[in-house]
Amino acid sequence: MEDPIPYLLALRRHHSQTDIARALQTTARTVRRWELRETDPPPYLLDALRQRLLLPQAQPPLPGNAAFRFIDLFAGIGGLRTAFQAQGGQCVFTSEYDAYAQKTYLANFPDAIDHMAGDITLVKAKDIPDHDVLLAGFPCQPFSIAGVSKKNALGRAHGFADETQGTLFFDVQRIIAEKRPAAFLLENVKNLVSHDKGNTFRVIRGVLENELGYHIHCKVLDGGHWVPQHRERILIVGFREPTDFDWQDVRIPEVRRVLGDILHPQDGSETPEGHYTTGPKAKVDARYTLTPNLWAYLQAYAAKHKAAGNGFGFGLVNEQSVTRTLSARYYKDGSEILLSQGARKRPRRLTPRECARLMGFDKDFVIPVSDTRAYKQFGNSVVVPMMTAVAKVMTPRVMQLISEDPQMQQSLMVA
């Protein structure tokens, strides 16, 4: 069922809570509770908004009716955009360095061609459009456990000392300082919190709170509540002014999903797609089954480390499993998530389409790149339904700040 709240938030640009309450024959307090998602709106609300307030039938809020505007930095393939666009937001600027990720992004958000930038370090903050929300999944390699280990082995610096990636946080800083958005959402790997004995995170939080003056809410969330994959990420939510934002308001599904929910059914109920699935029953292509040599190597590697008392090895899963974290290196051997095909059969990798589902992307998400590129892109992405849950809590607070800022209201009117 379509969510009516984006319609409601879009209308708040032109109507007060009292006006909307009068049209719907309810109270302004009730409308406010819907906006804040303190209570679920009644089933009739969507039709009522369309009919009584003259919204177009069967169409989501158009860009001209956007509830708020946001920018998408280090955008990847658009996971954060998907979450906030679903709440009635309009993306007015996108930055993504990788050309292949740009290709996937533009295949799914064609309008981004008008506001797509590559290297954010070359973009002046004053040239970025005004916006209400800044989104940034800034590069995590300098802070991740794997990234730090690799850089240490190579004798390279990491964290803020890594000039090519670690300092990209400061591009977020300079844009926030220049544009002063109502809110922001930053996403990174869980290890950011403990990197350099906590100093890195203290610097980041200090910049956001003390230098930029934002009110910060941080939490590590596991995407495993929304998809069948353990994927812990640190989320940093900031507001320009104090709000009643509370992580307790983020709705976590009561029922956990399992891997079988996102696998190709292979029974003919799904249309074959490219080379992922073939034949009348849309069976998974044999190319995704590990070769005898690779399977033998992974088994020997796991046995060697087990004998040494280490925990390294492949992750063998079945339809009832919740997987390890999908990584950008999945294309190499698929070792973190290998799907059992039976005791006498070699396991297989997930297909790129299954990886898209594992990250919570819509069934119609376009994958225009090779398998190798797709695996990298989904391994670097966000869990879309988790971000959507956070966006639902952030949006009414953003709308409240916009409504209290006459200058921001004016900028929306001329957007």
VENMO-V30791 format. One record per helix or strand. SS is the DSSP state (a for helix, b for strand). FROM is the first residue (numbers start at 0). LEN is the number of residues. If there is no record, write none. Layout:
SS	FROM	LEN
SS	FROM	LEN
This chain:
a	4	7
a	16	8
a	27	8
a	44	8
a	62	3
b	67	6
a	78	7
b	88	7
a	98	10
a	109	5
b	115	2
a	119	3
a	124	3
b	132	4
a	144	9
a	158	3
a	165	14
b	182	7
a	189	3
a	194	17
b	214	8
a	222	3
b	228	1
b	231	8
a	246	3
a	258	3
b	276	2
b	282	2
a	285	3
b	288	1
a	291	16
b	315	2
b	322	1
a	329	4
b	337	2
b	347	1
a	351	7
a	370	9
a	383	20
a	405	8
